Structure formats: structure tokens, C-alpha cells
Amino acid sequence: TMADHVVVMRAGIIEQQGAPLELYDRPVNRFVAGFIGSPAMNFVSARVGPGGKSLTLELGGPQTIAIETGLPEGHSVTVGLRPEHLRVVPADEAMLSFPVATVESTGSSTYLAADGAEDFTLVLNGRTDVKPGDSVGVAFDLAQLHVFDAKTEKRLPLSGG
């Protein structure tokens, strides 16, 4: 059970305070984003593409997402995606893809972990036929994508939100 007002501190400094869902939906920095939610938010290194109109993520190799960022080309960022906001889709509908390292079923949900250098997890409701070694296509709502400056770790507003 969580309170109706949460204060997240690091080294005695308040990072963010507010309602639990406010911190979950709009974390001010990478620390808060990784602290709130279970399993923790996925973080993937990325660069802003030409004209600020895409992000190239390093997830098992470069993968590009078309999104208006309003950020300068080449800017280093960290993309955050919550495991429960991701869904497995056919390859032709995928925004990203990755090889699966592990599959853990709890009965009511299934956890898929990516094979690669960075931790990346999906949480699916129910069960799946996906096996370790399979490659899966992934999609998500762009409104649920979080972008943090790679150096300051502060959340960056994207164009249109």
C-alpha cells in the first residue's frame, strides 16, 4: 500500500514529491523513474535523429522510432519504457524488436527479458508461446515514452507534450 503523497529522496535531497501516479506517469528524472514501479522502468541509450524527428535506440543494435522530439540532432538521451506498457506484436506492426533471453511465467503474467547488454523487460498479461531465443516485435503508445537527458538525467519534454 502506498500513501496519497510520496516524497522520493536521494542522498537527503528531495528529487520529487506528489501523488504516486503523478510520479509514475511524469517522473522528473531518471532516478525517480527507476525508483517508482515494479518491475523497474527499462532504460535504453539513444540519440536524436535528423531534424529531431526520430530516436535511434541501442537495443540489440540500432533501432529507430519516428517521433517528433524537438531536440537537436545527435543529442544523447536515455529512453524509458515501462515493462507493462509494452506489447508483443507481429513484425510488420513492431516499433522495436529484440531476441528473448528468458521467459518467466507467474501464471497470471509472463516476463520476457531481452538478450543483450542492457536490461529490458516486458510484462505480458497471461501466458505466451514465446521461448528463449525467439525474436519478438514490440509496440507501445508513444505518449508513454519517457526521454531523459543522458548527462543530467532530467526528463526532457518532447514536442507536443
Secondary structure, DSSP 8 states (H G I E B T S, - for coil): ---SSEEEEETTEEEEEE-HHHHHHS-SBHHHHHHSSSS--EEEEEEE-GGG-EEEEESSSEEEEE----S-TT-EEEEEE-GGG-EEE-GGG-SEEEEEEEEEE-SSEEEEEESSSS--EEEEES-----TT-EEEEE--GGG-EEEETTT-BB---TT-
